[in-house]
Amino acid sequence: MRFFILGVIGFISNYFLIRFLKPFLFQYFLDSPGERSAHKVPIPTGAGISFVLTSVLSYFLLKWNIPLICFPLALVGFVDDKFNISRFFRYSTQIFTALLLIKISSENNVFLSFLFELNIISIIFLIIFVISVTTVINFSNFMDGLDGLLGSSYLVAFSFLSITYDQNLILLTAAILSFLVFNWHPAKVFMGDSGSTFLGAVYAGLVMQDGDFIQIVTKLLILSPIFMDSFFTLIRRI
C-alpha cells in the first residue's frame, strides 16, 4: 500500500506541475531546432524541473537526501536551459555535486571510505571517481533531445531499482512516468539540462551507495545502452 501511495503521489504531483509550468516554458524556454536536432519545430525545454521538484519531496517524506544534494545541479541546468551559462561554471557545479555524493556514499560504502584520507592514492582515486560521476551526468545530458528516449531509459532503470533495491524510488519513478506523457512522440516538452543532469547525478549516487561489486555492475548495466551510445558517438565525432 505504501508503494502504491508513493507512486500515486509522484505521478499526480508531477503531472499537474508540468501542466502548470507549460505556459511559462512555452513563453521563455522554447528550444529552436538546430543542425543536429531531431525535432522540426520549437519545443519548450526545461520541463525536467518538474520531476526534480517532485523528487525533492522525497527528502521531506522519506528522508532520502540524494535528490536534495542534486537539486543545486538541476537549478544550474535550468538556468542554462535559458541563458547558456559557461561550461566552466556548469562543470564546477558537477564536480561539487560529485564530491557531495561520494562523501555521503562513503558513509554507507566501506569501499569508498578511504577516498577522503590525506594521501596520494586516495586523492588519485577520488579524482577518478569525480570524473566517473561527472561523465555519467554529461552522458545523461548528451542523450536528451529525442522524444521519450532518456525518460523511458531512466523509467526502466528506476523501476527495476525501486522493486529490487529501494521501494522509496517509486516516487521519482512515477514522476518520470508522468513526464513521459508529455515527452513521448511527438514530444510536447523536453526535460532539458535541469532534468537530464539531475537524473544522471541521482543515478550515480544510487550506484555508489551499494557496497556489493555485483550489485554495482548490475546497476551500471541497466543503463549501459545509453552510456555506450554516448561513448561511441563521442569517439566517432573525435
C-alpha positions as CSV (number, residue, x, y, z in Angstrom):
1,M,0.0,0.0,0.0
2,R,2.8,2.4,0.8
3,F,4.5,1.6,-2.5
4,F,1.2,2.3,-4.3
5,I,0.6,5.6,-2.4
6,L,4.1,6.9,-3.1
7,G,3.6,6.1,-6.8
8,V,0.3,7.9,-7.0
9,I,1.8,11.0,-5.2
10,G,4.8,11.1,-7.6
11,F,2.7,10.7,-10.7
12,I,-0.1,13.1,-9.9
13,S,2.0,15.8,-8.4
14,N,4.4,15.8,-11.3
15,Y,1.6,15.6,-13.9
16,F,-0.1,18.7,-12.7
17,L,3.2,20.5,-12.1
18,I,4.1,20.1,-15.7
19,R,0.6,21.4,-16.8
20,F,1.1,24.4,-14.5
21,L,4.6,25.1,-15.9
22,K,3.9,24.6,-19.7
23,P,2.7,28.1,-20.4
24,F,5.8,29.5,-18.7
25,L,8.1,27.1,-20.6
26,F,6.4,28.0,-23.9
27,Q,7.0,31.6,-23.3
28,Y,10.6,31.6,-22.0
29,F,12.2,28.2,-22.8
30,L,11.4,27.4,-26.4
31,D,14.1,25.2,-28.0
32,S,14.5,26.0,-31.7
33,P,15.7,23.1,-33.8
34,G,19.4,23.1,-34.8
35,E,21.5,21.2,-37.3
36,R,21.6,18.0,-35.1
37,S,18.1,18.4,-33.7
38,A,15.5,15.6,-34.2
39,H,12.6,18.0,-33.8
40,K,11.5,20.3,-36.6
41,V,9.5,22.9,-34.7
42,P,10.4,24.9,-31.5
43,I,9.6,22.8,-28.4
44,P,9.8,24.1,-24.8
45,T,12.7,22.6,-22.8
46,G,13.5,22.7,-19.0
47,A,10.4,20.6,-18.1
48,G,12.6,18.2,-16.2
49,I,12.5,20.7,-13.3
50,S,9.0,19.3,-12.6
51,F,10.3,15.8,-11.5
52,V,13.2,17.5,-9.8
53,L,10.8,19.4,-7.6
54,T,8.6,16.3,-7.1
55,S,11.5,14.1,-6.1
56,V,12.8,16.7,-3.6
57,L,9.6,15.9,-1.8
58,S,11.1,12.5,-1.1
59,Y,13.6,14.2,1.2
60,F,10.8,15.6,3.4
61,L,8.6,12.5,3.1
62,L,11.2,9.7,3.2
63,K,14.4,11.4,4.4
64,W,16.2,10.5,1.2
65,N,18.9,13.0,0.7
66,I,20.3,12.3,-2.7
67,P,17.7,14.4,-4.6
68,L,18.3,17.3,-2.3
69,I,22.1,17.1,-2.9
70,C,21.5,17.0,-6.7
71,F,19.0,19.9,-6.5
72,P,21.5,22.8,-7.0
73,L,22.9,21.0,-10.1
74,A,19.3,20.9,-11.5
75,L,18.9,24.6,-10.8
76,V,22.1,25.4,-12.7
77,G,20.8,23.2,-15.5
78,F,17.5,25.1,-15.5
79,V,19.3,28.4,-15.8
80,D,21.5,27.0,-18.5
81,D,18.4,25.9,-20.5
82,K,17.6,29.6,-20.7
83,F,20.8,31.5,-20.7
84,N,23.6,29.0,-21.8
85,I,25.9,29.7,-18.9
86,S,29.6,29.0,-19.1
87,R,30.9,25.4,-19.4
88,F,33.4,26.1,-16.5
89,F,30.6,27.0,-14.1
90,R,28.5,24.1,-15.2
91,Y,31.3,21.6,-14.7
92,S,32.3,23.2,-11.4
93,T,28.8,22.6,-10.2
94,Q,29.0,19.0,-11.4
95,I,32.3,18.5,-9.5
96,F,30.8,19.9,-6.3
97,T,27.8,17.6,-6.6
98,A,30.0,14.6,-7.3
99,L,32.1,15.3,-4.2
100,L,29.0,15.5,-2.1
101,L,27.6,12.3,-3.5
102,I,30.9,10.5,-3.0
103,K,31.1,11.8,0.6
104,I,27.6,10.6,1.7
105,S,28.2,7.3,-0.2
106,S,31.5,6.8,1.7
107,E,29.5,6.8,5.0
108,N,27.5,3.8,3.7
109,N,30.0,2.1,1.5
110,V,33.1,0.8,3.2
111,F,35.0,0.6,-0.2
112,L,34.7,4.4,-0.6
113,S,35.7,5.4,3.0
114,F,39.4,5.7,2.1
115,L,38.8,8.3,-0.6
116,F,39.0,11.2,1.9
117,E,42.2,10.2,3.5
118,L,45.1,12.6,3.0
119,N,47.4,10.5,0.9
120,I,48.3,10.4,-2.8
121,I,46.5,7.1,-3.5
122,S,43.2,8.4,-2.0
123,I,43.5,11.6,-4.0
124,I,44.1,9.8,-7.3
125,F,41.1,7.5,-6.7
126,L,39.0,10.5,-5.6
127,I,39.8,12.3,-8.9
128,I,38.9,9.1,-10.8
129,F,35.5,8.8,-9.0
130,V,34.7,12.5,-9.6
131,I,35.5,12.1,-13.3
132,S,33.3,9.0,-13.4
133,V,30.4,10.7,-11.8
134,T,30.6,13.8,-14.0
135,T,30.9,11.5,-17.0
136,V,27.6,9.8,-16.1
137,I,26.0,13.3,-15.6
138,N,27.2,14.5,-19.0
139,F,26.4,11.3,-20.9
140,S,22.9,11.6,-19.5
141,N,22.7,15.2,-20.6
142,F,24.1,14.2,-24.0
143,M,21.3,11.8,-24.7
144,D,18.4,14.2,-24.1
145,G,16.6,15.6,-27.1
146,L,14.9,12.5,-28.7
147,D,11.3,12.0,-27.9
148,G,10.9,9.8,-24.9
149,L,14.4,8.2,-25.1
150,L,16.1,9.4,-22.0
151,G,13.0,9.4,-19.9
152,S,12.0,5.9,-20.8
153,S,15.5,4.6,-20.2
154,Y,15.6,6.0,-16.7
155,L,12.0,4.8,-16.2
156,V,13.2,1.2,-16.8
157,A,16.2,1.7,-14.6
158,F,14.4,3.3,-11.7
159,S,11.5,0.8,-11.9
160,F,14.0,-2.0,-11.5
161,L,15.8,-0.3,-8.6
162,S,12.5,0.6,-6.9
163,I,11.5,-3.1,-6.9
164,T,14.8,-4.7,-6.1
165,Y,16.8,-2.0,-4.2
166,D,14.7,0.7,-2.6
167,Q,10.9,1.0,-2.7
168,N,11.1,4.7,-2.0
169,L,12.4,5.2,-5.5
170,I,8.9,4.6,-6.8
171,L,8.1,8.3,-6.2
172,L,10.7,9.5,-8.6
173,T,9.9,6.6,-11.0
174,A,6.2,7.6,-11.1
175,A,7.2,11.2,-11.7
176,I,9.3,10.2,-14.7
177,L,6.3,8.2,-16.0
178,S,4.0,11.2,-15.9
179,F,6.7,13.3,-17.5
180,L,6.7,10.8,-20.4
181,V,3.0,11.6,-21.0
182,F,4.3,15.0,-22.3
183,N,7.6,13.8,-23.7
184,W,6.5,10.8,-25.8
185,H,6.5,11.2,-29.5
186,P,5.5,13.7,-30.7
187,A,7.1,15.5,-27.7
188,K,5.3,18.5,-26.2
189,V,8.2,19.3,-23.8
190,F,11.9,18.3,-23.3
191,M,13.4,17.7,-19.9
192,G,16.5,19.9,-20.7
193,D,19.7,20.1,-18.7
194,S,17.8,20.6,-15.5
195,G,16.2,17.1,-15.7
196,S,19.0,15.2,-17.6
197,T,21.9,16.2,-15.3
198,F,19.7,15.6,-12.3
199,L,18.8,12.1,-13.3
200,G,22.4,11.3,-14.1
201,A,23.6,12.6,-10.7
202,V,20.9,10.7,-8.8
203,Y,21.7,7.5,-10.7
204,A,25.4,7.9,-10.0
205,G,24.6,8.4,-6.3
206,L,22.5,5.3,-6.2
207,V,25.2,3.2,-7.7
208,M,27.8,4.4,-5.2
209,Q,25.5,3.6,-2.2
210,D,26.0,-0.1,-2.8
211,G,29.0,-1.9,-1.3
212,D,28.4,-5.0,-3.3
213,F,30.5,-5.2,-6.5
214,I,28.0,-7.4,-8.3
215,Q,25.1,-5.0,-7.5
216,I,27.2,-2.0,-8.7
217,V,27.8,-3.7,-12.0
218,T,24.1,-4.7,-12.3
219,K,23.0,-1.1,-11.8
220,L,25.5,0.2,-14.3
221,L,24.4,-2.4,-16.9
222,I,20.8,-1.3,-16.7
223,L,21.7,2.0,-18.4
224,S,24.6,0.7,-20.4
225,P,22.8,1.2,-23.8
226,I,22.6,5.0,-23.5
227,F,26.1,5.3,-21.9
228,M,27.7,3.2,-24.6
229,D,25.7,5.1,-27.3
230,S,27.2,8.4,-25.9
231,F,30.7,6.9,-25.7
232,F,30.7,5.6,-29.3
233,T,29.2,8.8,-30.6
234,L,31.9,10.8,-28.8
235,I,34.6,8.6,-30.3
236,R,33.1,9.0,-33.8
237,R,32.9,12.8,-33.5
238,I,36.6,12.9,-32.4
